[in-house]
Structures are given as structure tokens and as C-alpha cells.
Amino acid sequence: MKRCYKKGIPLMRPLFFDFPSDENTYYVEDEFMFGSDILVAPVCEEGAESKKVYLPKRTR
């Protein structure tokens, strides 16, 4: 939260915002970052028991 406040970046961001060098993140439309450490991938299909999630590699 402090990073968002001080730098003026949104708390919820598309993956490509945090992983610009990972070209795959530009095509992920159903996941987002919440803060700098939490990747959110909501399950939106009724009755779904699993979901494929793309996990970008952290480069820090």
C-alpha cells in the first residue's frame, strides 16, 4: 500500500504492469496483481473445480 501511495500506482494492476519483460503477461486477461505480492486469479465459471493460472517469474 505504501508503494502505491508514494508512487501513485494502482493497487490492482494487470500482470504486464509488474512483469513488463514477460511477453506472456500481455495476453493474460483474467488475472491481476493486488499489491506487489498477491496474484489474483478468480474462478468465474459455475461448477469449476480447477483453473489454469499463469505464474510469471519474479525477476527481483
N, C-alpha and C positions, 0 to 999 in steps of 0.2 A: 504494500500500500504506500509506503513511504516513497518508493521509487516512482510510482505513478504520480503522486502528489508533486514531488520535486521536479520531475522531468516532463510532466504534462502528458504522459502516455496513458491510453485507456487501460482499465483494469482487466477487461475481457478483450482478447486480441486473437485474430486469425493466426494460425501456426506460422505462416510465412513472415509475420512481423518479428518473431523471435528466432526464426531459423531461415534467414534470407538466402543462405548459400545452399540449402537443401531444396532442389527444384521440385521434389515430390510434394512439398507442403503447399505449393501454389494450386494444387488440384484437390486438396482435402477441403470439403465443404461442410462436413458435419462434426468437426472437432474444433476446439478453441482452447486457448490458454487463459487461465484465471490466475492472475498474478504471475510471478515468474517461475513457480514450481508446480502448479497443478494443471494437468492436461484434462480437459473435459470432453467426453465422447458420449453424449446422451443416446440412450436406446429409445427410438421413436416408433418402432413397429410393435403393434399389439401381439403378444404371444411370443415375441422373440426370446430365445434362450441363449443366444450368443451374438457377437458382433465383431467384425474385423476392425481393428484400430491401428492406425499408422503411428508409430513411435519414432519421432525424429531423434537423431543422435545429438546429444548435448556437446557443444564444442568449447565450453569454458575450461 
